Amino acid sequence: QVQLVESGGGLVQTGGSLRLSCAASGSIFSINFMGWYRQAPGKQRELVAIITRGGGTHYQDSVEGRFTISRDNAKNMVYLQMNSLKPEDTAVYYCNLGQGQGSDSYWGQGTQVTVSS
């Protein structure tokens, strides 16, 4: 079993910045990827960014150039630096981890990000 705990969400104005953190604990053996998803009211959960075992990163087009995902392997933590925030970035942000041969998936509880005009 793996547990994920997110932190760092909050309320910011348009153009501001936030840094989200996710701490993983439990039966962690071989992480294939860690990532961030978000879900706005009335919309489906969508991928924001992922970082793979080899260090490759992938971003949703709408956040490319504004958000940066990174990982601290020694601490089993993943981060999302969010700059130039827009009101459309408002959502609950969820941490996700996949590990093992079948990439078993685990989710955090989510953290609220609100961007005001």
N, C-alpha and C positions, 0 to 999 in steps of 0.2 A: 504494500500500500504506500502511496505517495500523497503528501499533503502540500498544498500551495497556498501561500498567504500574500496577498497584494497590499500595497500601501502607496501613498503619495498623491492620491486624487484630491481634488478641491475645486474651488471657484476662482477663475481668472478672467481678465478682460481680453478682448480680441487683440492679438499680437503678443500676448504673454507666453510664458513657458511653464511647464511642469515636468517633473521626472518621476515616473512610476517605477516601483521596485516589486519584485516577486521573489520570495524565499521558498525553496523547495526542501522538504525533509522526508524522512522515512526510508523505504526500501528503494534507494536509488543506486542502480548498478551501471547502466549504460544509456546515457541520454542521446537520443537521435536528433531531437530538436526541442527548442523552447520558443514560444511565441506569444503574441498579444492579439486578442480579438476584441471587438466592441459591439455593443447593441444599443441603438437609440430607440426611444419609444415608438412603437408601431412598426418597427423594421426588424429584419432578420439579423442574427449575429453574423458579423463579417470579419474576415482576416484583416489585421492591420499590418503586422510584420512578423517574420519568423527568422530565427538564426539556426542553422543546421549544425550537425556534429563537426563538419569540416570547416565551419566558420563562415559559410556563405550566408548572405542576408537577402531577404526578399520583402518588398513593400507594396502595399496597395497604392495604385496610381495617385490617389487623392492626397496621400501623405508623403510621397516621394520628395526628398529634398528638405522636408520640414522635420520629420521624425527620424530618430536613430535608435536601433536596437543593439544591445550589447549583453555579454554574459561573463560572469566571473565563475569559471569552472571549479576553482578550489572551494568556493562558498556555495555552489549550486544556486546562484542567483541570476536573474535576468532583469534588465532595465529597459525602459523606454523613455528616451529624452524627447520631449515634444516642444518644438519651437514654432513661432508664428501661428499660434492657435487661432482657429476660426470657430464661429458659433456652430457650424456643421460638424465639428469634432465632438460636440456634446454627446456623451453616451456613458454607459457602464463599461469599463474596460476589464477584460478577463485574461488571466495568465493561463497558458496551456503548456503541457509537457508531454512528450512522447518518448518512450524508452523500450529497449529490448528488441528482439527479432521481429515481433509483430507491431512495434510502435504503440504499445498500450498507452492510452491517452488519459490524462488527468487534468482537472480544472480547479481554479481558485474560486473564491466567493464573489469576486468583482470589486471594483472601486469606482466611485462616481467622479466623472470629469465634467464640469460645466463651464462653458465659455460664454460670457456675456458681451453684448455690444457696447 
